[in-house]
Amino acid sequence: MKRCRARLRHRHLAARLMLSLLAVIVLLPVALTLLYSFFSPAEIKAFLGTRGSFDETAWMAVKLAPDMFSLSQYYHILIEDMTVLRYFVNSAMYACAILLGQTLIIPAMAYALSRFRFPGRDAIFFAVIMLMLLPFQVTMVPNVLTLRRLGLLDTAWSVILPMTVSPFFIFLLRQYMVSLPGEMLEAAQIDGAGTVRCFFHVVLPVCRPMLGCAAALSFAECWNLVEQPLTYLTTHTELYPLSVVFNQLTQESTGFEFAGAALYMLPALFVYLFFEQDILEGVQLTELK
């Protein structure tokens, strides 16, 4: 027994070391981006100018501290030139509007598909699965034709409306609601709760971890929109989110790209930290006890 415990302890230690090393490798670009955002523009331009002249037989130099701590990059993008901030606001607008629409539609639709029996329910669920499996390139042309017919093409609504009914999150929540015990809803109905009250006071509180997980994943998807704005906003480029134009804004070193990248990463980082426990519980699909 002692030998088995010692072996397990060594294996756990090796696994932790390996996972820690992988975490450092994954988080290193994020940490360097945040660090370089506090370099002065002149210093960061000089540092990036050496990237194409390094010796192939030697390791590239990595600066781990600025010569002088500076907020010049943030001052430039937030005060002097608000181009990055304007596209950042567009990204925030799309993410908030899409999440609001999904909050109003997806949980109710998943509840209906999981608890009610009506003609065409299975056909609707099959359509949801098919739409979930199809890539954006397949549904792009029908979406463009529909939006043009509605007069919404080249407007912010052309990006928002198609994303509010996300088939993946409908499927995710529906599968979780199906696993809820029917006795729980029956007990609520015996106590006098109707369908709407059961939905708001029983189902949604129980599904909170899955709702938090879906919200975090949906925010990440909305925050990184690329194909949809490029397809639906062909002329009004001022409506582009930051995820589309950031690469164009930083094609040449200006000394301010790291502050813009840090500003772009912060909302996703905060959302992950806020929903961290819900993401872990939602991904693991914990059983109701």
Secondary structure as GFF3:
##gff-version 3
##sequence-region A 1 289
A	DSSP	alpha_helix	2	36	.	.	.	ID=ss1
A	DSSP	alpha_helix	41	48	.	.	.	ID=ss2
A	DSSP	three_ten_helix	51	53	.	.	.	ID=ss3
A	DSSP	alpha_helix	72	75	.	.	.	ID=ss4
A	DSSP	pi_helix	76	80	.	.	.	ID=ss5
A	DSSP	alpha_helix	83	115	.	.	.	ID=ss6
A	DSSP	alpha_helix	121	133	.	.	.	ID=ss7
A	DSSP	alpha_helix	136	150	.	.	.	ID=ss8
A	DSSP	alpha_helix	157	164	.	.	.	ID=ss9
A	DSSP	alpha_helix	167	178	.	.	.	ID=ss10
A	DSSP	alpha_helix	182	190	.	.	.	ID=ss11
A	DSSP	alpha_helix	195	198	.	.	.	ID=ss12
A	DSSP	pi_helix	199	203	.	.	.	ID=ss13
A	DSSP	alpha_helix	204	206	.	.	.	ID=ss14
A	DSSP	alpha_helix	208	223	.	.	.	ID=ss15
A	DSSP	alpha_helix	227	232	.	.	.	ID=ss16
A	DSSP	three_ten_helix	237	239	.	.	.	ID=ss17
A	DSSP	alpha_helix	242	249	.	.	.	ID=ss18
A	DSSP	alpha_helix	257	274	.	.	.	ID=ss19
A	DSSP	alpha_helix	276	284	.	.	.	ID=ss20
###
